[in-house]
Every structure is written in C-alpha cells, then in structure tokens.
Amino acid sequence: MIELKNVSKTFQQKNRRIEAVKNVTLSIKPGEIFGVVGYSGAGKSTLIRMINFLEPPTTGEVLINGKNLNQLSKKELLLERRKIGMIFQGYNLLSTATVYENIAKPLQLEGVDKATIQARADKYLALVGLSDRKDNYPAQLSGGQRQRVAIARALAHEPEILLSDEATSALDPETTESILELLLKINQELGITIFLITHEIEVVQRICDRVAVMEAGQVIEEGPVIEIFTTPQETTTKRFIGANENYDVPAEVLATYKKTGRLVRLQFIGSEATEPVLSRVAKDYPLVPNILSGNISYLKEQRHGRLLVELAGGSQQDFEAAKRYITSQGIFIEEVV
C-alpha cells in the first residue's frame, strides 16, 4: 500500500542545512492503522507530508500501490493525491462556509457533480455523527465537532489512505477518545488504511496495529504495537511508554523492598492477564508474592497488564526457577535493578 524507501528530506535555511528526515524505510500494509510517534522536532510532520508529496523527498522513493510518485507527471500526481485524504491538528476549515459547504467546495473544485456531492456529504456527515449540523458554521461547533467535519471532508473524496497529522493533540481526553473510536470505525467499516503521527503514546496504544518511533529524523524502532510496548529496545521508546517507571510507587518505598526481597515487573498480554500465575508461584515455590502496584490497559483490542511485585523469601535458585515458570506462561518478567 505505502512504501517509503530510504527517504530523506533536507531543508536549507540561509547558511544552515537541516536534515529533517534521514534515510527512512517503512512499509504500510493495506487496511492497517500505522502510527509514528516521536517528540517535537523528530521529523514526523515532514515524513507524513512526503507520503502525498506535499514535501517531495530530497532522496529516496515514495510508492503508493506500487506507483512511484517520484516518476509521475503533475497531472498524474494530482489524480493520485485524490486517493489520499488528510486531517490536521488545526482542522483547516473555512470559517465563512457552513459544514456542508466545507465538504462540498473541494469536491466542486474537482468537478464532481451536484448529486454526487450531496450524496457523499450526507453519507459522511452521518458517519461522523453530524447530520444535524450541516447548516452550522465552524464557530458554532466544539473542537471535537470541527475535527469530525474535517474527517468527513477528507472521506468525501473516498480515499484509500487517510493521513492524520496530530489530529487529536488539541483535544481534551474525552473528545480524543471519541475521535479515536471514530478512526477505528472508519478503518473497520470502510477498510481505509490510516497513517498517523502523534506525540501521544496513548493514541498509538488505543488504535494502532504497528508503530515506528522517530528521533532526530530517523526511525529508531519499529514493529507491532504489542512488541514495542512489551519489549522496547531503545531508550527513547522506553521513555515514551514508561517502561522504566515503577508504577507510581515512591522511591523510598521501593528502597525498602529492595532490601527485603526481589522486585520484578510483570507484563501480561491477552488472556494471560487473567491467569492466577502468582497464586501458583506462592503454592509451588518457597516465595511470597507481594503486589505493590499494577494496572490493566488495552493495546487496541488486547489486554495489557502490568504489575510490580516483590518476591520475598526463598533462595536465588528458587527465584530463578519461579522466573522460568512465569516466562513459560507467556508472561514477560524483568527484575528491577
């Protein structure tokens, strides 16, 4: 569907050369939701704008459904862009146009007939839950509603790909959740491939199938969301997902437990999140599990449980045997140093 092959983008500012994106290679499958996460200045926005050639790469290739955008004429590129919708953090709505007009005007410019425009506007306003707001102006809408209009406008072109440029970062948590649910619905019901960039790891956790982590213009880690959340390799990735956090247990409390026992972090995925593993450890090994903290969240539709546990008593040999048992149950275990 989307292939980025060794793409780089360099900007020249007076006497300064800025390498915004450096040699990035990614492949996005049809129908998946792919996220790119990184801090400000990581190169995310430049990368997403290269997919529809709003920013042609300085070097490298961009392929959409096997078509190399580098090799297309202006007319061919324009036709290819119509298959790619885009939503922005700032909505980019016309303030003097109604909701309906914001959706209709871009289609009119493409030469779409009036009946088709009417049908598409009605269809996608219904999809985003704003059929009763088509005669309102953007100033009469909430931030979440304005973003829904922007999404309906992008969908009205009936694209194969939807690009999301920090689409939820200006919204409150409750509204963000509703927009993420809408993106999931669009992906599942329409089969549209979604490529999004964000600095909010919760967005990736909530809806993405795979994720790439960017830093200083480069992709430093990439893979399935479950894999990245459970076994992150890079320091920046660990910082993003809180892999080194001790689940809000005060440092002085942790210091006490480190003196009296062994502290471990456990991570459960899917059905393992409900298995009574620690009960079995207490029964079969001379160890006493003491849960200090934990939570269960969701990585898209899979449960992801995290526990901070003290395993007191027993010998080092008992501890190692218990660790092997826990691992054999499909649970990731890491000793807290």
N, C-alpha and C positions, 0 to 999 in steps of 0.2 A: 504493500500500500504506500508507505512513505519510507524512502531510503535516503539517508544523509551519508555521503561517502567522503570522508576526510575534508569536511567543510571548515573553512576558516574565514574570518572577516576582520579586516584591518581598516581603521579609520585614521585619517591624517588631520590633526588639529594643529595648525600653524607649524611649529617645528617639532611637534610631538606625535609619535606614532603609537596608536592604541590598538592592541590585539584583543578585540572583544570576544572572539571565538577562535579556538585553536584546535584544528585537526580533529573535529568531532565526527564519529561514525555511529549512526543509530539506524535501527530497522524497526518500524512500527507495523504490526500486523493488522489486517482488516478487522474491524469490529471491536478492537480493544480500546481501553482508556489508558493512555500512556502519560505519565507525569514527569516533569522535570522540576526539581527542587534545588534551591540554592539561595544564598544570601544576596543582598543588593550588590550589583556590580559583578555578579558571577558570569553574566553573558546570556542569561535566559531569554530576555526580550529580543536580543539580536538573533538568537537561534530560531525562535518561533517565527520571526519575520522573514527568515530565509526560506521557510517551507513554502510560502506563497510568493516568494521572490519580491516582497516589498523591500527586502535587503538582499540583492544578489550576492552570493558568496565571492570573496576575493579569490579563493581557490577551492577546489572540490566540486562535487556534483550533488544535485537535488533531483531525485526521481519520484514521481507520483504515478502509481500504477504502471511502472516501467518506463514512463516518459521522462526523458532528461530535460528538465526545464531550462538548462543552460543552452540547449540547442533549438529552442522554439522561437519562432518569429513573434513580433509584438502581438499580432492578431491571435496566433495560436496560444500564446501565454495568457491573453485576456480570457479566452474560452476555458482554459484550464483552471484559471483562478475562480471561475464561477462554480467550480466543483468544491471550492474550499471556503467555508464560512468562518467568520472570526468575530469573537466577542471580546470586549475590552473592559478594563477596570473602570474607566470613566464613562461608559455607556455609549458616548458619541451619538446622542440623539439630537434631532433638530428641535430646538425649543419652541419654534413658531409653528410646528406641524403637530397634528394630532397623532395619537398612537397608530391609527390606521394609515395615515399619510406617511409616517416614518417607515412603515413596512412597504407601502405601495411605491413611493418615489424611486427607490433603487431599481425596482422591477420595471417601472415605466421607462427609466433610462436604458434598460436592456432591450426594450421593445416588446415586452410581454403584453399580451392583450388584456383588456379590462376585465373580462370574465375570469380569466385565469388568476389575475391579481386578486380579485375579490375572493375567489375560492381558496387561494393559498393564505391570504390574510385571515380569513375566518378559521381555517384549519389550524394554523399555528398559534393564533391567539387563544383558541380553545385548548390547545395542547399545553400552553403555559399558564392557563387559568385566568386570562384577561379579556374574555369575550365582552364583558360588560363595561370595559374601559376604553373601547376603541375610539371614542369621541373625546376622550380626555387629552390634555396636554401634559408633557413630561413634568412640568412644575406641580401638577396636581397628583403626582404619584410618589410613592415611597421609593427609597433606593432599591429595594428588592424588586419592586414592580417595574422600575425603569430597566433593571437588568433583564427582567423577563421579556420586556419589549425588545431589547437588543438581541436576545436569543431568538425570539420569534422572527425578527428581521433577518437574522443570519439563516434560519431554517427555511425562510420563504424562497430562497434561491435553490432549495432542495439539494444541498451539497452532499458529497460523500465523506468529507472531512470537516470537523469543527475544531477550530483553534481557539483556545481560551487563554487570554493574556491577563493573568492575575484577576480573573473575573469576580472573585469573592473577597478580595483583600480590603475593600472599602465598606464591607457589610458587617453588621453585628452577628454574633454567633448563631442566633436563631434563624436569621434570614439566610446566612451562609448555608446552614443545614438544608433549608428548603430549596436553595439553588442547586446544591449538590444532589439532592433527591431528583430534581428536575433533569439534571445532566445524566444521571443514571437511567432515568425513564427514557430519555431521548436515545441513549445508546442501546438500550434493550429493545425498545419498540420500533425504532427506525433503523437500527443497525449501523448508525453513523460512527465512524472512527473518531475518537476525541483525543487531541493532543493538547495538554495544558501545562502551563508553567505557573509556579507558585513559590512563595517563601513560607507557606503554612503547611507543615508536615501533616496536620490533621486532614487536609484536603486529599493528600496522597493516600493516607491511611483509610479514608472513608470510601473512595470510589475507584482508585487506580488498580489496574492489573499489574503493570510494571512501572518502574521508576528509574530515572537517571539522576544522579547527584552532580551538580556543577560547582566548580570552584575555579576562579581566575580564568574563565573562558574554556575550561576543559571539563570533560566528563570524567570524574574520578572513580565512579562506581555505578553499576547498572545491573538490573535484574528484576525478578519477580518481587513484588512488594513484601510478601511473606519472608522471602530470603533476606532481603535488605534489612527488615525490621528485626529479625531474629539473629542474624549473624553478620552485622555490619563490619566492614574491614577498615574503612578509612576514618580518621579522627573527626573530620567534618561530618560524616554520616552519623557517627556515634553521638556527636553533639546535637545534631538535628533531632534524632529520635530518643534522646535521653538514655542511651544505653548504659552510661556510666553513673546514672543517678541511682540513689538508694531509696527511691520511692518515699521521699519526704520524711525519712527517719533522721532526727537530729544527730549531728556528728558525735556529740558526747555520748549519746545512747549507743551508737554503733561501736564506739571505742570500748565501751563496757562489754558488749557481746563478743568482740574480737578477742578479748582476754579470756572469756569463759567457754567459748565454743568456736565452731567454724561457720562462717557466714557464706551462704550461696544465693545466687539469683537463679530462679527457675523461670522458664518460658514454655507455655503450653500453646499448642496450635490445634484448632478444631476440636474434635471430640475428646482429645486428651485433657482439655481444660476442665473436664468434669470428673475425671478418673481419680479415685482415692489413693493416689500414689504415696502420699506422706503417711497415710494410715498403715500401708503395707511396710513402709520403711520402719515405722515405730514397732511394728509387730515382728518383723523378720530380722532386724538388726539391733544391736545394743546402743541405739541412738535415740535421742529425744528431739523430735522436730518442734520448733517454736516459730510460728509465723509472725514476723514483725510488721510486715506491710504487704499490700498487693492490690491488684485491680484486674478487671477483665474488660477489654475493649474489643473492637471489631476491625479487622483488616478486610475491607469491603464486606463480604458476607461470612467471613470465617472468624471464629472467636480467637482472641489472643490474650492469654492470661499471663500475668507477671507476678511473681512472689519473691519476697526477700525473707529467707528462712535461716534460722540458727539450727545447726545440727549438733547438739550437745552430747557429751559422753562418748564412750567407745574409744577404740584405738584408731590410729591413722589407717590401718588395714581395713577396719570396719567402715570407715568413712569412704575409702576408695571403692569398696565393694558396693556400698549404697549408691555411690555416684554411677557406677556401671549399671546398676539396676535401673536407676532413674533414666539414664540415657537410653536403655533398651526399650523403655516405654514410649519413646518418641518425644522426650522432653529435653529441652536444652538446659544444661546446668553449667554455671560458671561460678567459681569461687571468688569471693570479694576480697581483694588484696588491700 
